[in-house]
Amino acid sequence: MKKTLIILLIVVMAGCDSVSEMREFTKKPAIAEEYIKDRYGWDSEISFKMNNDGRPEYIRLELSISDVRGMQISELEKIANKMLDDVFETEPYNLYVQIAVDRQVSESDGW
């Protein structure tokens, strides 16, 4: 009985660490959005999907086409990787850069 109680206590304590780590991780997208705004002046949206193993399946950086029009993909890749290194302490399985197109601007440009 005593051995079972000790094992249960160890499992509960490990779960508390996981919950605490997840709470801390959920604060990272807002920090990353502020990071992008401070360094580049762009509004952005950061989203993620967490796996059960504690490692993000993906982290997605969404930017507006009006902010990044004319930039090379390699430049955006460097910015996304730098943000990941500076803000997130966990390496995701995938890092996405998504460009949101403003339909009104696109239509006025002849799209």
Secondary structure, 3 states (H helix, E strand, C coil): CHHHHHHHHHHHHHHHHHHHHHHHHHCHHHHHHHHHHHHHCCCEEEEEEECCCCCEEEEEEEEEHHHHCCCCHHHHHHHHHHHHHHHCCCCCCEEEEEEECCHHHHHHCCC
